[in-house]
Amino acid sequence: MNFAKKLSSRSFFVFNLVLIGVIFGFSLAFLSFSCSTPQSKATAYAQVNPVVIPEDALTVLESLQTVFNSVSDKVLPSVVEITTISVQRRSTQPMNGIPWEFFFGPRGDDGQGQEREYRSQALGSGILVRQDRNTYYVLTNNHVVDGANEILVTLRDGSEFEAQLIGKDSRRDLALISFTSNAGWPLAVLGDSDRVKVGDWAIAMGNPLGEQFAFSVTMGIVSAVERTGGPGGNINDFIQTDASINQGNSGGPLVNARGEVIGINTWIASNSGGGSVGLGFAIPINNAKRAIDDFIRYGRINDGWLGVSLNDLDREVLQMLGLEGKRGALASQVFLGSPADKAGIRPGDFITAIDGREIRESLQLTQAIGNVRPGDSAVLTVFRDGREMTISVRIETRTDEVTSDSKNLWPGLTVSGLTDQMRSGLNLDRNAQGVYVVSVTPETPAAVIGIQRGDRIIAINDVEVRDMASFYRVLRERTDRELKFTFIRGDNTLDTLNYRR
């Protein structure tokens, strides 16, 4: 009994001691927390009071944000996702010693295997631009739908429609497809890309990198205009933007701050060939407006055709031709019977303007001529033998047949003047004269009478040729009906056959 009492008293003492320890520890913790400062590395808590931003600055930012919200709400419903299926058939080859039928099914009747179908899928973007009753037309890139056997259009709300190809053009990388729907889908508003300036807001929309990121919006500025050098021989000038454009954005709209489409996103420049590095390019929408009408009416773009082979000249060649300080494109060759030939344009003419609009390079002239409707006339400003003249040309329709008919390309060769560096490389005397043949087009007059690349032409129809200027001057004046070259090949001076046209 005494032992139990002693034990009970001892337990009570221990309990009180533990209780005092807990209370003391809690007090220390509370005191430590109470004495901690905001600089302590202990637990941090969000501030209750927000950061103070000047009201006028916040108003500006929120107004800009509202613009982007409104543009997205306005344009995204007219953006579409384009899925294409391309089908290819290939013959399967028999494999000796392997049970072919077990793996691939029965062989063909000839025992040489069967044709198998291979389907590949691609994704791009487009924009609703036209409606005719229950038919909707979608503008996109040619490379998005080129070679497609099946085309599926998906709108932002998930509605899907099978689409048909209406027309396409590889040189401009534009295409038009259509689908049928009784619903009322909104159309995009097409702006005026001629008014686009460097520094303008640029908003890109589309379906980058697959369905997971469909109907994305990115924002930047217009970095440059009138860029050239697009892939695949594209003849467009381009709007350059740093708005993020990635694979899958092709065919989607580039939009200004008013929600107007100013371009069609087309390609990106990247060292890796992959994602955006801030160098995206869009076809100006003005380049596509007439194309939409032509696609619907003809199924193709009716480009204008002048009928010349054009070259861009560097400063040295401009000096050789007496064209220092001039900008334009050299008509180095002319198609016989073409609009240019009928109007009196001759090889060596330097074209500096069309209808009063300055021409800086050959691609710009090609595009400007293409935009002239066949049957209309264009006035070209031309420099010939140091004097300026204007020539009116009635433009015709460009077709693959007329542009590939090389036998009519006059004279059929491209030449270069002799520089000191070329004379040294060719082991020629420093006073050597003539022009060096850079290339000869097969089946042309020059090719038929025997001229080859590397020949040095020193006379035309027995009239001396000293340099590029005299080459084109003699070619214009002395070759109405007959053409003969005197040239040097190796150590031999030779005459070609006579070409009569």
C-alpha positions as CSV (number, residue, x, y, z in Angstrom):
1,M,0.0,0.0,0.0
2,N,2.8,2.4,0.8
3,F,4.6,1.3,-2.4
4,A,1.5,2.0,-4.4
5,K,1.1,5.4,-2.8
6,K,4.8,6.2,-3.4
7,L,4.4,5.1,-7.1
8,S,1.3,7.2,-7.5
9,S,3.0,10.2,-6.1
10,R,6.0,9.7,-8.3
11,S,3.8,9.3,-11.4
12,F,2.0,12.5,-10.5
13,F,5.3,14.3,-10.2
14,V,6.5,13.1,-13.6
15,F,3.2,14.0,-15.2
16,N,3.4,17.6,-13.8
17,L,7.0,17.8,-15.0
18,V,6.1,16.8,-18.5
19,L,3.2,19.2,-18.6
20,I,5.5,22.1,-17.4
21,G,7.9,21.1,-20.2
22,V,5.3,21.2,-22.9
23,I,4.0,24.6,-21.7
24,F,7.5,26.0,-21.6
25,G,8.3,24.7,-25.1
26,F,5.1,26.1,-26.5
27,S,5.9,29.5,-24.9
28,L,9.4,29.5,-26.4
29,A,8.0,28.7,-29.8
30,F,5.4,31.4,-29.5
31,L,8.0,33.9,-28.3
32,S,10.3,32.9,-31.3
33,F,7.4,33.3,-33.8
34,S,6.4,36.7,-32.2
35,C,9.9,38.0,-32.3
36,S,10.6,36.9,-35.9
37,T,11.0,39.5,-38.6
38,P,9.9,39.6,-42.3
39,Q,13.6,38.9,-43.2
40,S,13.6,35.6,-41.4
41,K,14.2,32.5,-43.5
42,A,11.3,30.8,-41.7
43,T,8.0,30.3,-43.3
44,A,7.0,33.2,-45.7
45,Y,3.4,34.4,-46.2
46,A,1.9,36.3,-49.1
47,Q,1.3,39.9,-48.4
48,V,-2.3,40.9,-47.9
49,N,-1.9,44.3,-49.6
50,P,-1.4,44.2,-53.4
51,V,1.5,45.9,-55.1
52,V,0.6,49.5,-55.9
53,I,0.5,50.2,-59.7
54,P,-0.2,53.7,-60.9
55,E,-3.8,53.8,-62.1
56,D,-3.0,55.5,-65.4
57,A,-0.4,52.9,-66.3
58,L,-2.7,50.0,-65.3
59,T,-5.5,51.5,-67.5
60,V,-3.2,51.5,-70.5
61,L,-2.1,47.9,-70.0
62,E,-5.7,46.7,-69.4
63,S,-6.8,48.6,-72.5
64,L,-4.1,46.8,-74.6
65,Q,-5.1,43.5,-73.0
66,T,-8.7,44.2,-73.9
67,V,-7.6,44.7,-77.6
68,F,-6.0,41.3,-77.7
69,N,-9.0,39.7,-76.0
70,S,-11.3,41.3,-78.5
71,V,-9.2,40.4,-81.6
72,S,-9.0,36.8,-80.4
73,D,-12.7,36.6,-79.8
74,K,-13.4,38.1,-83.2
75,V,-11.1,36.2,-85.4
76,L,-10.6,32.7,-83.8
77,P,-14.2,31.5,-84.8
78,S,-13.1,32.0,-88.5
79,V,-9.9,30.0,-88.1
80,V,-10.0,26.3,-89.0
81,E,-7.8,23.3,-88.5
82,I,-7.0,21.4,-91.7
83,T,-6.2,17.7,-91.5
84,T,-5.1,16.0,-94.7
85,I,-4.6,12.4,-95.6
86,S,-2.3,11.4,-98.4
87,V,-2.6,7.9,-99.9
88,Q,0.2,6.1,-101.7
89,R,0.2,2.7,-103.2
90,R,3.4,0.7,-103.3
91,S,4.2,-2.8,-104.4
92,T,5.4,-5.3,-101.7
93,Q,8.3,-7.5,-102.8
94,P,8.3,-11.2,-102.1
95,M,10.9,-12.5,-99.7
96,N,12.5,-15.8,-100.4
97,G,12.4,-18.3,-97.5
98,I,9.9,-16.3,-95.5
99,P,6.2,-17.4,-95.2
100,W,5.0,-14.3,-97.0
101,E,1.3,-15.2,-96.9
102,F,1.4,-15.7,-93.1
103,F,2.6,-12.1,-92.5
104,F,1.2,-10.1,-95.4
105,G,-1.6,-12.1,-97.0
106,P,-1.8,-13.8,-100.4
107,R,0.5,-12.6,-103.2
108,G,-0.6,-11.2,-106.5
109,D,-1.4,-13.5,-109.4
110,D,2.1,-13.1,-110.8
111,G,3.7,-14.2,-107.6
112,Q,5.5,-10.9,-107.3
113,G,3.7,-9.5,-104.3
114,Q,0.8,-7.1,-103.9
115,E,0.2,-3.4,-103.9
116,R,-0.3,-2.0,-100.4
117,E,-1.8,1.3,-99.3
118,Y,0.1,3.7,-97.2
119,R,-1.7,6.6,-95.5
120,S,0.1,9.7,-94.0
121,Q,-1.6,12.5,-92.1
122,A,-0.6,16.2,-91.9
123,L,-2.0,19.2,-90.1
124,G,-2.3,22.8,-91.0
125,S,-4.5,25.9,-90.6
126,G,-6.8,28.0,-92.7
127,I,-9.2,31.0,-92.6
128,L,-12.8,31.4,-93.7
129,V,-12.9,34.0,-96.4
130,R,-16.0,33.6,-98.5
131,Q,-19.5,32.2,-98.4
132,D,-21.9,31.3,-101.2
133,R,-25.2,30.1,-99.8
134,N,-24.2,27.0,-97.8
135,T,-20.7,26.7,-99.3
136,Y,-17.8,28.1,-97.2
137,Y,-14.4,28.8,-98.7
138,V,-11.2,28.4,-96.7
139,L,-7.9,30.1,-97.7
140,T,-4.7,28.2,-96.9
141,N,-1.2,27.4,-98.2
142,N,-0.7,25.1,-101.2
143,H,1.8,23.1,-99.3
144,V,-0.8,22.3,-96.6
145,V,-3.1,20.5,-99.1
146,D,-0.8,19.6,-101.9
147,G,-1.0,15.9,-102.7
148,A,-3.9,15.3,-100.3
149,N,-6.5,12.6,-101.1
150,E,-8.7,13.6,-98.2
151,I,-9.2,17.0,-96.5
152,L,-11.0,17.5,-93.2
153,V,-11.8,20.9,-91.7
154,T,-12.4,21.4,-88.0
155,L,-13.8,24.6,-86.5
156,R,-13.1,25.9,-83.1
157,D,-16.3,24.4,-81.6
158,G,-15.3,21.0,-82.8
159,S,-17.5,20.8,-85.8
160,E,-15.9,18.7,-88.6
161,F,-16.5,18.8,-92.4
162,E,-15.1,17.0,-95.4
163,A,-13.6,19.6,-97.7
164,Q,-12.9,19.8,-101.4
165,L,-9.9,21.4,-103.2
166,I,-11.1,24.3,-105.3
167,G,-7.7,25.5,-106.7
168,K,-4.1,25.8,-105.8
169,D,-0.9,27.6,-107.0
170,S,2.6,26.4,-106.1
171,R,4.4,29.6,-107.1
172,R,2.4,31.7,-104.7
173,D,1.9,28.8,-102.2
174,L,-1.9,29.5,-102.0
175,A,-4.8,27.2,-102.1
176,L,-8.6,27.4,-101.6
177,I,-10.8,24.6,-100.2
178,S,-14.5,24.5,-99.5
179,F,-17.0,22.6,-97.3
180,T,-20.8,22.7,-97.1
181,S,-22.7,23.7,-93.9
182,N,-26.1,25.2,-93.1
183,A,-24.7,26.8,-89.9
184,G,-23.7,30.4,-89.9
185,W,-20.0,30.6,-89.5
186,P,-18.3,34.0,-89.3
187,L,-15.9,35.1,-92.1
188,A,-12.6,36.8,-91.5
189,V,-12.2,40.5,-92.4
190,L,-9.4,41.0,-94.9
191,G,-7.3,44.1,-94.4
192,D,-4.9,46.0,-96.6
193,S,-1.4,44.6,-96.4
194,D,0.0,47.6,-98.4
195,R,-0.6,49.7,-95.3
196,V,1.4,47.4,-93.0
197,K,4.5,49.0,-91.4
198,V,7.4,47.8,-89.5
199,G,6.6,48.0,-85.8
200,D,2.8,47.3,-86.2
201,W,1.2,44.8,-83.8
202,A,1.1,41.3,-85.4
203,I,-1.1,38.5,-84.0
204,A,-0.7,35.0,-85.4
205,M,-3.4,32.3,-85.1
206,G,-3.5,28.7,-86.0
207,N,-2.8,25.2,-84.9
208,P,0.9,24.8,-84.0
209,L,2.5,21.4,-83.4
210,G,-0.6,19.3,-83.6
211,E,-4.1,19.1,-82.2
212,Q,-3.0,19.5,-78.6
213,F,-2.2,23.2,-79.2
214,A,-5.0,23.9,-81.7
215,F,-6.4,27.4,-82.1
216,S,-3.5,29.1,-80.4
217,V,-2.8,32.9,-80.4
218,T,0.6,34.5,-80.3
219,M,1.6,38.1,-80.4
220,G,4.5,40.2,-81.7
221,I,5.3,42.9,-84.1
222,V,5.9,43.3,-87.8
223,S,9.7,42.9,-88.0
224,A,10.1,43.7,-91.8
225,V,8.1,43.9,-95.0
226,E,8.8,42.9,-98.6
227,R,11.1,40.0,-97.6
228,T,11.9,37.7,-100.5
229,G,13.6,34.3,-100.8
230,G,10.8,32.0,-99.7
231,P,11.1,28.2,-100.1
232,G,10.2,26.3,-103.3
233,G,10.6,29.2,-105.7
234,N,7.9,31.2,-104.0
235,I,7.4,34.5,-105.9
236,N,5.8,36.4,-103.0
237,D,7.2,39.1,-101.0
238,F,6.6,38.4,-97.3
239,I,5.7,40.1,-94.0
240,Q,8.3,39.1,-91.4
241,T,7.1,38.9,-87.8
242,D,8.5,37.8,-84.4
243,A,5.0,36.4,-83.4
244,S,5.6,32.7,-82.7
245,I,4.8,30.7,-85.8
246,N,5.5,26.9,-85.7
247,Q,4.8,23.9,-87.9
248,G,1.0,23.6,-88.1
249,N,0.5,27.4,-88.3
250,S,0.9,27.3,-92.0
251,G,-2.3,28.7,-93.7
252,G,-3.5,30.5,-90.6
253,P,-4.0,34.3,-90.4
254,L,-1.6,37.0,-89.4
255,V,-3.9,39.7,-87.9
256,N,-3.5,43.4,-87.0
257,A,-4.7,45.2,-83.9
258,R,-8.1,45.9,-85.6
259,G,-8.7,42.2,-86.1
260,E,-8.1,42.4,-89.9
261,V,-6.2,39.6,-91.7
262,I,-3.0,41.1,-93.1
263,G,-1.2,37.9,-94.1
264,I,-1.3,34.1,-94.4
265,N,1.4,32.5,-92.2
266,T,3.6,30.4,-94.5
267,W,7.1,29.6,-93.4
268,I,9.7,30.0,-90.6
269,A,13.4,30.5,-90.7
270,S,15.2,28.3,-88.2
271,N,18.8,26.9,-88.0
272,S,17.3,23.6,-86.8
273,G,14.4,23.6,-89.2
274,G,12.1,23.1,-86.3
275,G,10.4,25.6,-83.9
276,S,10.0,29.3,-84.0
277,V,13.1,31.5,-83.4
278,G,11.2,34.8,-84.0
279,L,11.6,34.7,-87.8
280,G,8.1,33.9,-89.2
281,F,6.9,34.9,-92.7
282,A,3.4,35.6,-94.0
283,I,2.1,36.1,-97.5
284,P,0.6,39.6,-97.7
285,I,-3.2,39.3,-97.9
286,N,-3.3,41.6,-100.9
287,N,-1.4,39.0,-102.8
288,A,-4.2,36.5,-102.2
289,K,-7.3,38.6,-102.8
290,R,-7.4,38.1,-106.5
291,A,-6.3,34.5,-106.1
292,I,-9.5,33.8,-104.2
293,D,-11.6,35.0,-107.1
294,D,-9.5,33.2,-109.7
295,F,-9.7,29.9,-107.7
296,I,-13.5,30.1,-107.5
297,R,-13.9,31.1,-111.2
298,Y,-11.1,29.1,-112.9
299,G,-9.7,26.6,-110.4
300,R,-6.3,28.3,-110.7
301,I,-4.6,31.7,-110.7
302,N,-4.5,33.4,-114.1
303,D,-1.1,35.0,-113.8
304,G,0.0,37.6,-116.3
305,W,3.0,36.7,-118.6
306,L,5.5,39.1,-120.1
307,G,7.8,36.6,-121.7
308,V,11.3,37.5,-120.6
309,S,14.1,35.8,-118.6
310,L,15.1,38.1,-115.8
311,N,18.4,38.6,-113.9
312,D,19.4,40.6,-110.9
313,L,22.7,42.5,-111.3
314,D,25.4,43.3,-108.8
315,R,27.2,46.6,-108.6
316,E,30.1,45.5,-110.9
317,V,27.8,44.3,-113.7
318,L,25.7,47.4,-113.4
319,Q,28.8,49.4,-114.0
320,M,29.7,47.3,-117.0
321,L,26.4,48.1,-118.6
322,G,26.5,51.8,-117.7
323,L,23.7,51.5,-115.1
324,E,25.5,52.7,-112.0
325,G,23.0,53.6,-109.2
326,K,20.1,52.0,-111.0
327,R,17.8,49.4,-109.5
328,G,15.7,47.0,-111.5
329,A,15.8,43.7,-113.5
330,L,17.7,42.8,-116.6
331,A,15.7,41.2,-119.4
332,S,18.6,39.0,-120.5
333,Q,16.5,36.9,-122.9
334,V,13.1,37.2,-124.6
335,F,10.6,34.6,-125.7
336,L,10.0,35.0,-129.4
337,G,6.3,35.8,-130.1
338,S,5.7,36.7,-126.4
339,P,4.1,40.0,-125.2
340,A,7.5,41.4,-124.6
341,D,8.7,40.5,-128.1
342,K,5.6,42.0,-129.7
343,A,6.0,45.2,-127.7
344,G,9.6,45.7,-128.7
345,I,11.5,44.7,-125.5
346,R,14.9,43.3,-126.4
347,P,17.6,41.3,-124.6
348,G,19.7,43.7,-122.5
349,D,16.8,46.0,-121.7
350,F,16.9,47.0,-118.0
351,I,13.4,47.4,-116.5
352,T,13.1,49.8,-113.6
353,A,9.4,50.4,-113.2
354,I,5.9,49.1,-114.1
355,D,3.0,51.5,-114.3
356,G,5.1,54.0,-112.5
357,R,5.9,51.7,-109.6
358,E,9.6,51.3,-108.9
359,I,11.1,47.9,-109.5
360,R,14.1,46.9,-107.3
361,E,14.7,43.3,-108.3
362,S,13.5,40.6,-110.6
363,L,11.2,38.8,-108.2
364,Q,9.3,42.0,-107.6
365,L,8.8,42.5,-111.4
366,T,7.7,38.8,-111.7
367,Q,5.1,39.3,-109.0
368,A,3.9,42.6,-110.5
369,I,3.5,41.2,-114.0
370,G,1.7,38.2,-112.5
371,N,-0.8,40.5,-110.8
372,V,-1.7,42.1,-114.2
373,R,-4.9,40.5,-115.6
374,P,-4.3,38.9,-118.9
375,G,-5.6,41.2,-121.7
376,D,-4.7,44.3,-119.7
377,S,-1.7,46.5,-120.6
378,A,1.2,47.5,-118.5
379,V,3.7,50.4,-119.1
380,L,7.3,49.4,-118.5
381,T,10.1,51.9,-117.8
382,V,13.2,50.6,-119.6
383,F,16.9,51.7,-119.9
384,R,18.5,50.9,-123.2
385,D,21.9,52.2,-124.3
386,G,22.0,54.8,-121.6
387,R,18.6,56.3,-122.3
388,E,15.2,55.9,-120.6
389,M,12.1,54.9,-122.5
390,T,8.6,53.6,-121.8
391,I,7.1,50.6,-123.5
392,S,3.4,49.6,-123.3
393,V,2.9,45.8,-123.2
394,R,-0.3,43.9,-123.6
395,I,0.0,41.1,-121.0
396,E,-1.1,37.5,-121.8
397,T,-1.9,34.4,-119.7
398,R,1.0,32.6,-118.2
399,T,0.8,28.8,-118.8
400,D,3.3,26.0,-118.2
401,E,3.3,25.3,-121.9
402,V,4.5,28.8,-123.0
403,T,7.1,29.1,-120.2
404,S,8.6,25.7,-120.8
405,D,8.9,26.1,-124.6
406,S,12.6,26.8,-124.5
407,K,13.1,26.7,-128.3
408,N,11.5,30.2,-128.4
409,L,13.9,31.6,-125.8
410,W,16.1,34.2,-127.6
411,P,19.0,33.9,-127.8
412,G,19.2,31.0,-125.2
413,L,22.3,31.8,-123.2
414,T,23.4,33.8,-120.2
415,V,26.7,35.7,-120.3
416,S,29.0,37.5,-118.0
417,G,31.5,40.3,-118.6
418,L,35.2,39.7,-118.1
419,T,36.6,41.0,-114.9
420,D,40.3,41.1,-113.9
421,Q,39.6,38.2,-111.6
422,M,38.0,36.1,-114.3
423,R,40.8,36.8,-116.7
424,S,43.3,35.7,-114.1
425,G,41.3,32.5,-113.4
426,L,40.9,31.7,-117.1
427,N,44.6,32.5,-117.8
428,L,43.6,35.2,-120.3
429,D,45.6,38.3,-121.3
430,R,44.7,41.3,-119.2
431,N,43.3,43.0,-122.3
432,A,41.2,40.0,-123.4
433,Q,37.8,41.0,-124.6
434,G,34.4,39.4,-125.2
435,V,31.8,37.8,-122.9
436,Y,32.0,34.6,-121.0
437,V,29.1,32.1,-121.5
438,V,27.7,31.2,-118.1
439,S,24.9,28.9,-119.2
440,V,23.1,27.7,-122.3
441,T,19.5,26.6,-122.2
442,P,18.8,23.3,-124.1
443,E,16.9,23.5,-127.4
444,T,17.3,27.2,-127.7
445,P,18.9,28.9,-130.7
446,A,22.2,29.2,-129.0
447,A,22.2,25.5,-128.1
448,V,21.2,24.5,-131.6
449,I,24.0,26.4,-133.3
450,G,26.6,24.9,-130.9
451,I,27.4,27.4,-128.2
452,Q,28.6,25.8,-124.9
453,R,29.1,26.9,-121.4
454,G,32.7,28.3,-121.0
455,D,32.9,29.7,-124.5
456,R,34.1,33.2,-124.9
457,I,32.0,35.1,-127.5
458,I,34.0,37.8,-129.4
459,A,31.6,38.6,-132.2
460,I,27.9,38.4,-133.3
461,N,27.2,38.3,-137.0
462,D,30.8,39.3,-137.6
463,V,30.4,42.5,-135.5
464,E,33.0,42.7,-132.7
465,V,31.8,42.2,-129.1
466,R,34.1,43.7,-126.5
467,D,32.0,43.6,-123.3
468,M,28.5,43.0,-122.0
469,A,27.2,46.4,-123.2
470,S,28.4,45.8,-126.8
471,F,27.1,42.2,-126.6
472,Y,23.5,43.3,-126.0
473,R,23.7,46.3,-128.3
474,V,24.9,44.1,-131.3
475,L,22.3,41.4,-130.3
476,R,19.5,44.0,-130.5
477,E,20.6,45.6,-133.7
478,R,22.0,42.8,-135.9
479,T,19.9,39.7,-135.2
480,D,16.4,40.4,-136.6
481,R,16.5,37.3,-138.9
482,E,19.8,35.6,-138.5
483,L,22.2,34.8,-135.6
484,K,25.9,33.6,-135.7
485,F,28.5,33.8,-133.0
486,T,32.2,33.9,-133.3
487,F,33.8,32.5,-130.1
488,I,36.9,31.1,-128.6
489,R,37.0,27.6,-127.1
490,G,40.3,26.5,-125.7
491,D,43.0,27.7,-128.1
492,N,40.6,27.7,-131.1
493,T,38.5,30.6,-132.6
494,L,35.4,29.2,-134.2
495,D,32.1,30.3,-135.8
496,T,28.8,28.7,-135.1
497,L,26.2,27.7,-137.7
498,N,23.8,30.4,-138.8
499,Y,20.5,30.4,-137.1
500,R,17.5,31.8,-139.0
501,R,14.2,32.6,-137.5
